[in-house]
Amino acid sequence: MLSNELLQKLNDQMNYEFYSSHVYLAMAAYCSAVSFDGFANFFIVQAEEEKFHAMKIYHFINRLGKRALIDGLKSPINEYDSLLDAFEQSYEHEKTVTKRIYDLSDEALNEREHATINFLKWFIDEQVEEEATFDSIIQKLRRIDNDSNAFYMLDAELAKRTFTPPANEGTL
């Protein structure tokens, strides 16, 4: 049975995922402003993924017969020194998300709340992928430094990114 404390932590994480979506939309706006539309697309897709993550938690809470509580969002950072800075901040943000998911999972384990433990496994696996993605792009950005052709190619590659929610994921 889901305790009030674990319910609160699930609600907090759901709202943090909504906030994460806003963080990535702000990064997309920065990229668009400096004419890197492929990078902007990458962050727009990332924002969609984060909203999907939030809704996945929303639906889980509802399936347990509890109430999802939506909070206000703080303003994200809107200015970055460079594309590399935006990606480095993204990577740090994802590390924070991972820590939050681990803490939530630890609480579920402590409470022996097996449905939540099982549910959170998906998020743990997702965070491995998220961190790896950002780390990979950061490594590419560092390698290409100021090579405009390489930036163009990476921008074109990121412009192709799309998000298709997995079938039957995050729904009622």
N, C-alpha and C positions, 0 to 999 in steps of 0.2 A: 504494500500500500504506500502510495506517495505521501511523504510527510509535507507539512507546510514549508519547512526549510528547503527541501529539495524542489518543491514547486516554485518557490521564490527564485531559486538559482536557475531553474529552467527558464522562467520568465525573464530573468536578467540576461541570460545568454541569448534568448530570442531577440530581445531588444538590442543587444550588442551586435547581433548579425544584421539587424536593420541599420544600425549605425555604420557597420562595415560597408554596407551598400552605399551609404552616403559618402564615406571616405573615398571609395573608388570612383564615384561619380565626380567628386571634386578633382580627383587626379585626371579623369578623362577630360574635364573642362580645361585643366592646365595644358594637357597635351594638345587639345584642339587649338588653344590660344597660340601655341608655338608651332602650329601647322604639322603636327605629327598625328595624322588621323588614324593610322594603323595602331599606334600606341593608345590613342583615345578609344578605339574600338576594343582593344584588349581590356581596358579598365571598365568600359561599359558592360562588356560580357561578364567581367568579374563582379560588377555590381549586381547583375542579374542572378549570378550564382549565390551571392550572399543573401539576397532577398529570398531565394529558393530555400537556403539553409534556415532562415528565420521562419518561413512558412512551414517547413518540415517540423520544427519544434512546436509551432502554433498548433498544427494538426495533431501532434502527439499528445500535447496537453489536453486538447479537446477529446481525443479518443479515451483518455483516462478519466473523463467526466469532470475535469477541472476547468478553470477559466484562465485563458491567456490574457495577460494585462499589458497593454501597450503604453509605453512611456514616451515622453518627449526625447528628442535627440539633441545632443550637443553639436555645435558647429564643427565640421572637420577643417583641417588645414587646407587652405586653398592656394598657397604659394609654395613653389619648390625652386631650388637652385638650378636644377637640371633634371633631365629624364632619369639619370642615375640616382639622384636624390629621391625622386618620387618612388622608384623601385626599391631603393634601400629602406625607405619609410614603410613601403608596402610589406616588405619582408619582415620588418620588426613588428608590424601590425599583425601579421599572420602568426608570428611567434607568440604574441600575446593571446591570440585566439586559441592557439594550441594549449597554452597554459590554462586558460579558462576551461577548455573542454576537459583537460586532464583533471582539474580541480572538481569539476562537475561529476566526472566519472568516479573519482575517489569518494565523493559524497554518496553517490549511488551504491558503490561497493560497501561503504561503511554501514549504510542502511539496509544492505542486502535487498535492494530494490531491483530485481532481476530484469523486469521489463525495460527499465531505464538503462541498465547496464547494456543490455542487448541493443537498444536504440542508439546509444552513444558510440558504439563500436563503429558505425558508419562514419560518424564525425571524426573519430580518431584516424581512420583510414584516409578520409578526405584531407585532413590536415597534413599528412605526410605528402600527399600530392601537391597541395597548395604551396607548402614551403619549398618543395623541390622545383616547382615552376618558377617561383620568384627568384630563387637562388640561380637557376639556370639563366634567366634573362639578365640578372645582374652580372654574371660572369661574362656573358656575351657583350654587354655594354662596356664593361671594363676592357675587354680584348679589343673592341673596335675603336675605342677612344674617340678620336675626332675624324675618323674615316667616313666622309659623307656618303660614299657609295654603300658602305656596310650599314650605316644608319638607315639608308633608303631601303635596303634589302630586308632588314629586320622589321622596319615599319610596314613594308608590304606583307611580310609573313604574318605579323600580328593582326593585320587588317582582315585576314581570313578566319580568325577565331570566331566561333559561334557557340551558343549555349543551347543545348536541347536537354530539358529535364528528363531524367530516367523515367521510363514508363512506370506508372503507379507509385511513384515516389512523391512524398510530401503532400499527398491528397487525402481526402477522407476515405 
